[in-house]
């Protein structure tokens, strides 16, 4: 298969499996999505979705959030981990949104990345999922699969994002990054991986990845 054929096969397979893709983190607007994504760092979507209702019942906008102390926020979000850093970030960015943007989340990547505790991936998710602006946030699933599928060398997420954007049409980025995440969770996980169920990797996977898999499976 040529690279173009591999890309086409991947897109078609993902579209068949996931014609619609719900956004994994529960939210009501760009602000609550921003907070949820920030909270999801080194945590799980399930844990975040259990915790955000408790936080948003107290404050679901920056004006109410700054009325809470950092300690109060920290106490609520403890279950998601890294709560000292995340609570400071949530309080700090809420202040900045009020002071600089009238309480609204800016629709520019560079402005989002200036906010406390907001990295490139978080900003990319908000751009894509809140504003519909093409972005390709790379999480662990996408990083793993782009390597397994031979679309990136897997050295770092910056390179993986660059390679993903080069490989796939821009018009598909926002849906495709979610489709890959769902596929990675269901068919191509890091642990307990069964290649027989992983049709994409089995069909187009990097030769080195396939040979290593079969070596490990030998009795």
N, C-alpha and C positions, 0 to 999 in steps of 0.2 A: 504493500500500500504506500502511496505517496503521502506526504504530510497533509496535503489538501484533502485527500480521501479519508485520512484518519480523523481530521477535524470534522468533516462532514458526517462520518459515522458516529462520532461522539455526540454531536449536536442532535442528530436524528434519534439516537438511542435515549438520550436524556429527555428529549421532548415526548417520546413515547411513554417513558416511565413517569415523568412529572410534567404533564401538560399545564397544570397550575401549581404554583409554589407559594404557600403561605409564608409570610415573614415570621421567622422563628421567635422573635422577642415581642411580647405583648406590649402595645403602646397605643396612645390616642392621637399623638401629634408629634412634630419634630422634636420638641423638648423632651417628652417622655421617652421617645426612642433614643435620643442622645444619652439620657441618664441610664437607660437599660443597657445600651451597648457598652458604656463606660463600666457598668457593674459586671458585665459578662467576662471581663478580662480574667483569664485563668480560673473561670468558673464554668458552669453548664447553663444552657438556656433554661432547663427545667428549674434549676435552683433560683435563677434570676426571676423567672415568671412567678415563682411562689413568693418572692420577696418584694417585687415592685408594687403589688397592690397595697402592701402595708405602708410603704413609703409614700405612694401617690395618694393614699387616703388622707395623709397629713399634708402633703404638698405635691401638686402635679403641675406647678408652674414656678418660674424663678422667684416671683414675688413672695410666694408662700414659703419656698425652700429657704430663702435667706432669713426667714423668721425663726427657723430651727437652728440650733447650735450644731457645730461640727460633731460634738459628742452625741447629740440626739440622733443625727443622721447615721453616725457610726453604729450606734446600738441597734438601729432598725436593720441595717444592711450587713450585719456581722455574718449571717449564714453564707453570703457569697464569697467571703474571703477578701483579704487585702483591704479590710474596711478602714484602717487609718488613712491610707493614701486615697482611697476612693471617696471617703466622706469629705476630706479636704477639697478634692477635685470638684465634687458636686456643689459644695457650698461656694467655692471660689469661682467656678464658671457661671453659676447662677448670678452672682454679683456682677460679673463682667457683662453678661447678657443684658442685665438691667441698665448698667451704666453706659454701655457702648451701643446697644442695639434695641433699646426700648423693650427688652424682655423677649425679643424674637431670636430664633436661632438663625445665624447667617447662612446664606446659600452659596458660600464659596469655600472651597477646600482649604485654602491658605488661612482664612479667618477661623475656621473650625480648629485647625491644627495649632493655632495660637492659644486656645483655651486650655486651662489647667487639666491635666490627666487625659487629654484627648490626643491620641496618636494618629498616625496616618490611616491605620485600619479602621478605627472608630469613625474618623472623618469620612472615609470612603463609604462605610455602611450608611451613614446619615445622608450623604449626597445621593446615594443610589436608592435607598429604601424610603427616605422621607421626601426627597425632592424629585426623584425620577431622573436625576442627572447621571449619565453613564459613568460608572466607576467599577472597579473589579477588586473588592476587598478580599485579601488572601488570609484564610484561617488555616489551621493545621490540616484539615481535610483537603482543601484545594492545594496546599503546598505538597502534600503527600501524593495526590493523584496526578498533578501536573508532572511530577517526577516519574511515577509509575507508567504514565501514558507516553512518556518520552517527549513531552512538550517543553520541559524545562530541566535544567541540570540539578535542581534541588539545593543549590549552594546557600541561598537565603531567600526570604520572602520578597525582598525588593526585586531580585532577579525574576522570581516566579511571577510576580505581578506584571513585570515588563513583558515577559514571554507570553503570558496569558492574553494580554492586550494585543500583542502582535499576532497571536494565533487565531483569535476568535473575532468575528465582526462586532464592531462597537455597538450596534443596535441590539445585540443579544446579551451584552455584559451583565446588565442588571438582573435578568432572569437566570442566566446561565450560572452565575456564581452561586446562586441558591440551589439550583439543580445539582451542581457538583457537590455541594455540602450534603444535601440529602442522599445523594448516591453514595458518597463516601461513608456516611453513617450506616447505611443499609447494606451495601454490597462490597465495599472495599475499605473496611476499618483497619486501623493499625494493629489491633490484636484480634485474634480469632478469625483471621482472614481466610475465606474459602474461595479460591480462584475459580472453582467451577460455577459459582453463583455470580462472579464478577465478569460479566460478559464484555465490558469495554476493555479491561486490562487483558483478559484472555485473548481478545481479538487484536488489539493494537499495542499491547504493553511492551515496554523496553525489554530487549532480550536479556539483559543482565538481571532484571527484576524477576522475569519468568524462570530463568535457569536457577537463580538462588532459591526461589519458592519451591521448585521441584526437588532441589537438593535436600532442602529441609524436610520435605515430605517423604523422602526415601526411608524405608524401614531400617 
